[in-house]
């Protein structure tokens, strides 16, 4: 099937031609006619299969010009990076259309976004938290929303947006079309579908958890951080690793890996994680995309949704806590029918996580022999050492208090006894005779 056979309008076909796209992906082909019919849709497809265009093409094909300033299409995404990416995709597809699109997300001046809404929008791409801020301060009217798209909903819930998402769904008009796209459907997602969707059609491009066929996987069993660094530097000497995305489990590890790798590749290594400011993150992704950076060290922040093209290799420096995130990570390579490779470093404590990932994929990750020319380091980092052997750390002994008798003598100040004052008795004592009420004086 070609895009011509989807019955797209001329403006969209011209834009697709400018992008040099010829054939829709499986999820794009299967979703188009169903979304065009107006029913609610739940789309399940892996990262890198074109989910964004799968919902944008039918929505833009049905879009009609309106003089209203309030948006008619609302797209909810989990991160500011994904907001920017979806806006870019909308702008690419509407190059020959008069569609106003804008984004709203936290961590930036809300007044700029209020001004944008005042001028008027047709499509709003937003994160749930900032969207609610704009609704509650009266800047955004949602009465005209005809289509709601929730992209990467499972990641949205993983980031703690459940309450905000349900509040948004409660505030929107009842008569609307709901579209949800994700790589995996977890139990919480099913609850949202049951509560807010109207008998949705499910479209599945590939079984959830199945890795893309054109991604070769392999793993190395490694004992510690410094040995991982030695192997990483050894692998990077191979020029076939032309565009490498390295995933770590934490921001601290990402910084540590960046520091060590940038010693050898100072001009072509970057790092991105949640502690980096917005402009730095956007610039790092841009430099990696255009080839200025060969190596990008990242947390799972960029494993979802971002359009990072041409990644030759994904290296899992650490295994992720959640098995599904392994699928999202390796899905950054092997995109658009290109071959890719995923290399994973595993330590002995990773056995359980490895089993969960292999069970999810229904296949084992091949373990390779450790290269003989790579040094196995015995030097442990502070985090790898047992707690009581860390430099400058001593185990605190529990203070032992000798037991004593159950009762003890009261202190002098606590031996006082409260005596009730008897007025009558005191009067008898003072006047040496009884006094009665109303008695005459003599």
C-alpha positions as a Python dict, from the first residue, in 0.01 Angstrom:
ca = {
    (1, 'X'): (0, 0, 0),
    (2, 'X'): (111, 356, -74),
    (3, 'X'): (0, 683, 82),
    (4, 'X'): (-193, 757, -238),
    (5, 'X'): (-424, 464, -163),
    (6, 'X'): (-520, 612, 178),
    (7, 'X'): (-738, 875, 8),
    (8, 'X'): (-549, 1163, 168),
    (9, 'X'): (-616, 1521, 62),
    (10, 'X'): (-377, 1687, -181),
    (11, 'X'): (-211, 1906, 83),
    (12, 'X'): (-112, 1607, 296),
    (13, 'X'): (12, 1412, -7),
    (14, 'X'): (233, 1705, -105),
    (15, 'X'): (376, 1725, 247),
    (16, 'X'): (443, 1350, 254),
    (17, 'X'): (615, 1383, -81),
    (18, 'X'): (844, 1652, 62),
    (19, 'X'): (936, 1407, 340),
    (20, 'X'): (1024, 1141, 79),
    (21, 'X'): (781, 892, 232),
    (22, 'X'): (627, 634, 0),
    (23, 'X'): (467, 355, 200),
    (24, 'X'): (279, 375, 531),
    (25, 'X'): (391, 155, 817),
    (26, 'X'): (171, -128, 945),
    (27, 'X'): (18, 78, 1227),
    (28, 'X'): (-43, 373, 991),
    (29, 'X'): (-216, 151, 737),
    (30, 'X'): (-433, -30, 991),
    (31, 'X'): (-529, 277, 1193),
    (32, 'X'): (-619, 518, 913),
    (33, 'X'): (-962, 396, 805),
    (34, 'X'): (-1067, 306, 1160),
    (35, 'X'): (-986, 654, 1294),
    (36, 'X'): (-1154, 812, 992),
    (37, 'X'): (-1475, 626, 1085),
    (38, 'X'): (-1496, 827, 1407),
    (39, 'X'): (-1483, 546, 1664),
    (40, 'X'): (-1257, 540, 1969),
    (41, 'X'): (-927, 364, 1900),
    (42, 'X'): (-655, 200, 2109),
    (43, 'X'): (-340, 153, 1903),
    (44, 'X'): (-62, -80, 2018),
    (45, 'X'): (270, -63, 1836),
    (46, 'X'): (634, -62, 1926),
    (47, 'X'): (858, 242, 1940),
    (48, 'X'): (982, 337, 1595),
    (49, 'X'): (681, 209, 1397),
    (50, 'X'): (532, 551, 1317),
    (51, 'X'): (260, 587, 1582),
    (52, 'X'): (265, 967, 1563),
    (53, 'X'): (184, 979, 1192),
    (54, 'X'): (-69, 699, 1248),
    (55, 'X'): (-297, 936, 1441),
    (56, 'X'): (-193, 1266, 1279),
    (57, 'X'): (-272, 1166, 920),
    (58, 'X'): (-643, 1080, 970),
    (59, 'X'): (-697, 1367, 1217),
    (60, 'X'): (-546, 1622, 978),
    (61, 'X'): (-731, 1470, 684),
    (62, 'X'): (-1060, 1538, 867),
    (63, 'X'): (-959, 1879, 1003),
    (64, 'X'): (-1173, 2172, 892),
    (65, 'X'): (-1099, 2542, 919),
    (66, 'X'): (-1276, 2730, 1197),
    (67, 'X'): (-1272, 3089, 1318),
    (68, 'X'): (-1280, 2973, 1679),
    (69, 'X'): (-966, 3048, 1881),
    (70, 'X'): (-1000, 2745, 2108),
    (71, 'X'): (-835, 2422, 1983),
    (72, 'X'): (-1038, 2136, 1838),
    (73, 'X'): (-766, 1869, 1864),
    (74, 'X'): (-585, 1797, 2192),
    (75, 'X'): (-276, 1574, 2205),
    (76, 'X'): (-150, 1468, 2548),
    (77, 'X'): (209, 1344, 2585),
    (78, 'X'): (427, 1269, 2891),
    (79, 'X'): (735, 1490, 2834),
    (80, 'X'): (831, 1832, 2699),
    (81, 'X'): (1063, 1665, 2448),
    (82, 'X'): (771, 1472, 2304),
    (83, 'X'): (566, 1793, 2289),
    (84, 'X'): (835, 1948, 2068),
    (85, 'X'): (858, 1634, 1854),
    (86, 'X'): (483, 1608, 1790),
    (87, 'X'): (465, 1980, 1704),
    (88, 'X'): (748, 1927, 1454),
    (89, 'X'): (558, 1635, 1295),
    (90, 'X'): (238, 1843, 1272),
    (91, 'X'): (427, 2127, 1109),
    (92, 'X'): (582, 1886, 858),
    (93, 'X'): (243, 1744, 758),
    (94, 'X'): (66, 2082, 746),
    (95, 'X'): (322, 2261, 529),
    (96, 'X'): (43, 2324, 274),
    (97, 'X'): (-236, 2381, 528),
    (98, 'X'): (-330, 2675, 752),
    (99, 'X'): (-320, 2487, 1080),
    (100, 'X'): (-217, 2662, 1402),
    (101, 'X'): (-33, 2432, 1640),
    (102, 'X'): (130, 2504, 1976),
    (103, 'X'): (267, 2332, 2283),
    (104, 'X'): (226, 2364, 2659),
    (105, 'X'): (449, 2205, 2920),
    (106, 'X'): (591, 2279, 3263),
    (107, 'X'): (929, 2421, 3352),
    (108, 'X'): (883, 2734, 3141),
    (109, 'X'): (700, 3068, 3162),
    (110, 'X'): (325, 3007, 3155),
    (111, 'X'): (259, 3365, 3037),
    (112, 'X'): (407, 3283, 2695),
    (113, 'X'): (169, 2989, 2662),
    (114, 'X'): (-128, 3201, 2775),
    (115, 'X'): (-45, 3455, 2503),
    (116, 'X'): (-25, 3173, 2247),
    (117, 'X'): (-375, 3053, 2343),
    (118, 'X'): (-511, 3407, 2330),
    (119, 'X'): (-400, 3438, 1966),
    (120, 'X'): (-574, 3108, 1887),
    (121, 'X'): (-482, 2744, 1815),
    (122, 'X'): (-626, 2457, 1615),
    (123, 'X'): (-412, 2182, 1770),
    (124, 'X'): (-269, 2188, 2122),
    (125, 'X'): (5, 1945, 2227),
    (126, 'X'): (52, 1942, 2605),
    (127, 'X'): (164, 1759, 2915),
    (128, 'X'): (-119, 1691, 3165),
    (129, 'X'): (7, 1909, 3451),
    (130, 'X'): (52, 2230, 3252),
    (131, 'X'): (-272, 2164, 3063),
    (132, 'X'): (-465, 2165, 3391),
    (133, 'X'): (-292, 2489, 3497),
    (134, 'X'): (-414, 2657, 3179),
    (135, 'X'): (-768, 2523, 3219),
    (136, 'X'): (-801, 2623, 3584),
    (137, 'X'): (-668, 2977, 3533),
    (138, 'X'): (-922, 3030, 3256),
    (139, 'X'): (-671, 3060, 2970),
    (140, 'X'): (-783, 2744, 2787),
    (141, 'X'): (-1139, 2660, 2686),
    (142, 'X'): (-1190, 2290, 2612),
    (143, 'X'): (-1553, 2304, 2497),
    (144, 'X'): (-1449, 2277, 2129),
    (145, 'X'): (-1230, 1967, 2164),
    (146, 'X'): (-1350, 1713, 1909),
    (147, 'X'): (-1054, 1473, 1916),
    (148, 'X'): (-838, 1369, 2211),
    (149, 'X'): (-514, 1180, 2145),
    (150, 'X'): (-317, 1031, 2434),
    (151, 'X'): (33, 931, 2319),
    (152, 'X'): (267, 705, 2521),
    (153, 'X'): (0, 664, 2788),
    (154, 'X'): (186, 393, 2981),
    (155, 'X'): (488, 620, 3021),
    (156, 'X'): (253, 898, 3129),
    (157, 'X'): (128, 678, 3412),
    (158, 'X'): (482, 568, 3502),
    (159, 'X'): (572, 935, 3550),
    (160, 'X'): (284, 982, 3796),
    (161, 'X'): (31, 1161, 3574),
    (162, 'X'): (-266, 933, 3652),
    (163, 'X'): (-460, 1186, 3863),
    (164, 'X'): (-396, 1471, 3619),
    (165, 'X'): (-496, 1254, 3324),
    (166, 'X'): (-826, 1150, 3480),
    (167, 'X'): (-904, 1513, 3572),
    (168, 'X'): (-845, 1620, 3212),
    (169, 'X'): (-1072, 1343, 3084),
    (170, 'X'): (-1345, 1454, 3325),
    (171, 'X'): (-1323, 1817, 3206),
    (172, 'X'): (-1347, 1746, 2831),
    (173, 'X'): (-1676, 1741, 2637),
    (174, 'X'): (-1850, 1403, 2636),
    (175, 'X'): (-1899, 1407, 2259),
    (176, 'X'): (-1547, 1354, 2132),
    (177, 'X'): (-1334, 1088, 1966),
    (178, 'X'): (-1071, 928, 2192),
    (179, 'X'): (-748, 791, 2046),
    (180, 'X'): (-482, 622, 2256),
    (181, 'X'): (-145, 500, 2130),
    (182, 'X'): (121, 314, 2324),
    (183, 'X'): (381, 42, 2300),
    (184, 'X'): (234, -153, 2593),
    (185, 'X'): (-105, -168, 2764),
    (186, 'X'): (-74, -207, 3141),
    (187, 'X'): (-355, -266, 3393),
    (188, 'X'): (-393, 103, 3479),
    (189, 'X'): (-434, 184, 3111),
    (190, 'X'): (-709, -77, 3083),
    (191, 'X'): (-893, 93, 3370),
    (192, 'X'): (-882, 429, 3193),
    (193, 'X'): (-1004, 271, 2869),
    (194, 'X'): (-1296, 104, 3050),
    (195, 'X'): (-1395, 426, 3230),
    (196, 'X'): (-1359, 692, 2959),
    (197, 'X'): (-1363, 520, 2618),
    (198, 'X'): (-1673, 420, 2423),
    (199, 'X'): (-1631, 61, 2296),
    (200, 'X'): (-1291, 131, 2140),
    (201, 'X'): (-1145, -61, 1847),
    (202, 'X'): (-805, -214, 1919),
    (203, 'X'): (-536, -202, 1653),
    (204, 'X'): (-219, -397, 1716),
    (205, 'X'): (70, -371, 1474),
    (206, 'X'): (292, -616, 1662),
    (207, 'X'): (256, -815, 1986),
    (208, 'X'): (355, -601, 2284),
    (209, 'X'): (702, -691, 2400),
    (210, 'X'): (820, -838, 2070),
    (211, 'X'): (1145, -671, 1957),
    (212, 'X'): (1181, -551, 1602),
    (213, 'X'): (1315, -822, 1374),
    (214, 'X'): (1593, -606, 1232),
    (215, 'X'): (1760, -547, 1571),
    (216, 'X'): (2041, -788, 1656),
    (217, 'X'): (2077, -839, 2032),
    (218, 'X'): (2369, -958, 2241),
    (219, 'X'): (2493, -928, 2598),
    (220, 'X'): (2811, -943, 2805),
    (221, 'X'): (2829, -1060, 3165),
    (222, 'X'): (3036, -808, 3361),
    (223, 'X'): (3130, -783, 3728),
    (224, 'X'): (3145, -408, 3801),
    (225, 'X'): (3128, -47, 3679),
    (226, 'X'): (3495, -3, 3588),
    (227, 'X'): (3497, -322, 3381),
    (228, 'X'): (3188, -193, 3201),
    (229, 'X'): (3378, 126, 3118),
    (230, 'X'): (3674, -76, 2986),
    (231, 'X'): (3447, -281, 2759),
    (232, 'X'): (3256, 28, 2647),
    (233, 'X'): (3573, 208, 2541),
    (234, 'X'): (3687, -109, 2362),
    (235, 'X'): (3360, -131, 2167),
    (236, 'X'): (3367, 238, 2074),
    (237, 'X'): (3698, 194, 1893),
    (238, 'X'): (3498, 11, 1624),
    (239, 'X'): (3398, 273, 1367),
    (240, 'X'): (3088, 75, 1271),
    (241, 'X'): (2940, 211, 1595),
    (242, 'X'): (2872, 534, 1411),
    (243, 'X'): (2581, 667, 1617),
    (244, 'X'): (2561, 523, 1966),
    (245, 'X'): (2290, 573, 2228),
    (246, 'X'): (2401, 458, 2577),
    (247, 'X'): (2130, 403, 2840),
    (248, 'X'): (2196, 412, 3214),
    (249, 'X'): (1969, 341, 3509),
    (250, 'X'): (2023, 673, 3687),
    (251, 'X'): (2129, 1034, 3635),
    (252, 'X'): (2433, 977, 3858),
    (253, 'X'): (2553, 687, 3643),
    (254, 'X'): (2485, 885, 3324),
    (255, 'X'): (2714, 1163, 3446),
    (256, 'X'): (2981, 913, 3550),
    (257, 'X'): (2975, 735, 3213),
    (258, 'X'): (2985, 1067, 3028),
    (259, 'X'): (3288, 1181, 3230),
    (260, 'X'): (3481, 862, 3149),
    (261, 'X'): (3386, 834, 2780),
    (262, 'X'): (3440, 1204, 2707),
    (263, 'X'): (3804, 1162, 2812),
    (264, 'X'): (3854, 973, 2484),
    (265, 'X'): (3585, 1142, 2271),
    (266, 'X'): (3551, 1495, 2417),
    (267, 'X'): (3404, 1664, 2109),
    (268, 'X'): (3156, 1395, 2008),
    (269, 'X'): (3004, 1280, 2340),
    (270, 'X'): (2693, 1426, 2502),
    (271, 'X'): (2468, 1349, 2800),
    (272, 'X'): (2099, 1405, 2861),
    (273, 'X'): (1880, 1344, 3168),
    (274, 'X'): (1612, 1513, 3378),
    (275, 'X'): (1855, 1734, 3573),
    (276, 'X'): (1968, 1906, 3254),
    (277, 'X'): (1771, 2218, 3165),
    (278, 'X'): (1531, 2224, 2874),
    (279, 'X'): (1751, 2409, 2624),
    (280, 'X'): (2048, 2183, 2701),
    (281, 'X'): (1837, 1872, 2640),
    (282, 'X'): (1694, 2002, 2313),
    (283, 'X'): (2041, 2099, 2192),
    (284, 'X'): (2191, 1761, 2285),
    (285, 'X'): (1921, 1574, 2091),
    (286, 'X'): (1959, 1813, 1796),
    (287, 'X'): (2339, 1766, 1789),
    (288, 'X'): (2299, 1388, 1809),
    (289, 'X'): (2045, 1391, 1527),
    (290, 'X'): (2255, 1601, 1289),
    (291, 'X'): (2572, 1399, 1357),
    (292, 'X'): (2761, 1658, 1561),
    (293, 'X'): (2761, 1404, 1845),
    (294, 'X'): (2850, 1041, 1783),
    (295, 'X'): (2774, 923, 2139),
    (296, 'X'): (2479, 1024, 2358),
    (297, 'X'): (2457, 902, 2717),
    (298, 'X'): (2099, 908, 2848),
    (299, 'X'): (1852, 786, 3103),
    (300, 'X'): (1516, 640, 2995),
    (301, 'X'): (1401, 998, 2936),
    (302, 'X'): (1475, 964, 2562),
    (303, 'X'): (1376, 602, 2513),
    (304, 'X'): (1017, 699, 2439),
    (305, 'X'): (867, 896, 2158),
    (306, 'X'): (1155, 1114, 2042),
    (307, 'X'): (1242, 1098, 1675),
    (308, 'X'): (1613, 1018, 1693),
    (309, 'X'): (1700, 876, 1355),
    (310, 'X'): (1994, 675, 1228),
    (311, 'X'): (2103, 520, 1560),
    (312, 'X'): (2340, 238, 1467),
    (313, 'X'): (2379, 90, 1816),
    (314, 'X'): (2201, 100, 2151),
    (315, 'X'): (2412, 6, 2452),
    (316, 'X'): (2236, -79, 2779),
    (317, 'X'): (2503, 16, 3030),
    (318, 'X'): (2252, -91, 3299),
    (319, 'X'): (1939, -301, 3267),
    (320, 'X'): (1619, -100, 3327),
    (321, 'X'): (1400, -156, 3634),
    (322, 'X'): (1093, -216, 3415),
    (323, 'X'): (1118, -491, 3154),
    (324, 'X'): (911, -299, 2896),
    (325, 'X'): (1167, -18, 2900),
    (326, 'X'): (1421, -255, 2748),
    (327, 'X'): (1195, -280, 2442),
    (328, 'X'): (1162, 97, 2422),
    (329, 'X'): (1538, 142, 2453),
    (330, 'X'): (1642, -97, 2180),
    (331, 'X'): (1363, 40, 1962),
    (332, 'X'): (1570, 354, 1913),
    (333, 'X'): (1778, 161, 1658),
    (334, 'X'): (1669, -51, 1363),
    (335, 'X'): (1412, 209, 1254),
    (336, 'X'): (1267, 266, 908),
    (337, 'X'): (1368, -81, 782),
    (338, 'X'): (1735, -27, 873),
    (339, 'X'): (1947, -278, 1060),
    (340, 'X'): (2040, -204, 1421),
    (341, 'X'): (2223, -364, 1711),
    (342, 'X'): (2155, -365, 2085),
    (343, 'X'): (2437, -450, 2329),
    (344, 'X'): (2362, -508, 2697),
    (345, 'X'): (2596, -516, 2997),
    (346, 'X'): (2476, -749, 3274),
    (347, 'X'): (2603, -788, 3630),
    (348, 'X'): (2524, -1089, 3856),
    (349, 'X'): (2243, -898, 4032),
    (350, 'X'): (2063, -861, 3697),
    (351, 'X'): (1948, -1224, 3675),
    (352, 'X'): (1588, -1150, 3777),
    (353, 'X'): (1555, -850, 3545),
    (354, 'X'): (1706, -1049, 3262),
    (355, 'X'): (1449, -1327, 3312),
    (356, 'X'): (1164, -1074, 3306),
    (357, 'X'): (1290, -918, 2981),
    (358, 'X'): (1342, -1253, 2811),
    (359, 'X'): (998, -1369, 2926),
    (360, 'X'): (842, -1052, 2784),
    (361, 'X'): (1018, -1098, 2449),
    (362, 'X'): (970, -1474, 2453),
    (363, 'X'): (1333, -1518, 2353),
    (364, 'X'): (1675, -1524, 2518),
    (365, 'X'): (1938, -1256, 2478),
    (366, 'X'): (2256, -1423, 2345),
    (367, 'X'): (2552, -1391, 2585),
    (368, 'X'): (2888, -1334, 2418),
    (369, 'X'): (3232, -1430, 2546),
    (370, 'X'): (3407, -1144, 2721),
    (371, 'X'): (3688, -1008, 2498),
    (372, 'X'): (4026, -1135, 2617),
    (373, 'X'): (4198, -804, 2539),
    (374, 'X'): (3969, -606, 2773),
    (375, 'X'): (4096, -559, 3129),
    (376, 'X'): (3875, -692, 3407),
    (377, 'X'): (3900, -432, 3682),
    (378, 'X'): (3897, -525, 4049),
    (379, 'X'): (3843, -164, 4155),
    (380, 'X'): (3496, -106, 4295),
    (381, 'X'): (3309, 223, 4311),
    (382, 'X'): (3176, 355, 4642),
    (383, 'X'): (2825, 235, 4552),
    (384, 'X'): (2952, -117, 4479),
    (385, 'X'): (3138, -159, 4808),
    (386, 'X'): (2972, -314, 5113),
    (387, 'X'): (2838, -39, 5338),
    (388, 'X'): (3078, -101, 5630),
    (389, 'X'): (3383, -95, 5402),
    (390, 'X'): (3317, 239, 5241),
    (391, 'X'): (3584, 499, 5293),
    (392, 'X'): (3504, 720, 5588),
    (393, 'X'): (3206, 509, 5690),
    (394, 'X'): (3182, 311, 6013),
    (395, 'X'): (2900, 96, 6133),
    (396, 'X'): (2710, 266, 6412),
    (397, 'X'): (2674, 38, 6713),
    (398, 'X'): (2346, 31, 6891),
    (399, 'X'): (2364, 207, 7227),
    (400, 'X'): (2309, -40, 7511),
    (401, 'X'): (2127, 106, 7813),
    (402, 'X'): (2164, -102, 8132),
    (403, 'X'): (1833, -216, 8267),
    (404, 'X'): (1724, -97, 8612),
    (405, 'X'): (1440, -154, 8857),
    (406, 'X'): (1087, -104, 8735),
    (407, 'X'): (1021, 156, 9012),
    (408, 'X'): (1242, 421, 9167),
    (409, 'X'): (1223, 690, 9432),
    (410, 'X'): (1053, 1012, 9333),
    (411, 'X'): (1255, 1328, 9314),
    (412, 'X'): (1200, 1580, 9593),
    (413, 'X'): (1006, 1820, 9369),
    (414, 'X'): (766, 1540, 9280),
    (415, 'X'): (694, 1438, 9640),
    (416, 'X'): (457, 1729, 9704),
    (417, 'X'): (100, 1634, 9785),
    (418, 'X'): (-191, 1854, 9691),
    (419, 'X'): (-407, 1933, 9999),
    (420, 'X'): (-763, 2052, 9944),
    (421, 'X'): (-835, 2393, 10111),
    (422, 'X'): (-1126, 2375, 10362),
    (423, 'X'): (-1263, 2727, 10413),
    (424, 'X'): (-1491, 2636, 10705),
    (425, 'X'): (-1214, 2466, 10894),
    (426, 'X'): (-982, 2762, 10846),
    (427, 'X'): (-1250, 3005, 10974),
    (428, 'X'): (-1305, 2799, 11289),
    (429, 'X'): (-934, 2800, 11352),
    (430, 'X'): (-907, 3177, 11298),
    (431, 'X'): (-1200, 3294, 11512),
    (432, 'X'): (-1182, 3023, 11779),
    (433, 'X'): (-1559, 2970, 11754),
    (434, 'X'): (-1810, 2866, 11497),
    (435, 'X'): (-1949, 3114, 11244),
    (436, 'X'): (-2283, 3061, 11085),
    (437, 'X'): (-2439, 3235, 10794),
    (438, 'X'): (-2650, 3528, 10920),
    (439, 'X'): (-2530, 3502, 11280),
    (440, 'X'): (-2522, 3821, 11490),
    (441, 'X'): (-2197, 3970, 11604),
    (442, 'X'): (-2152, 4010, 11987),
}
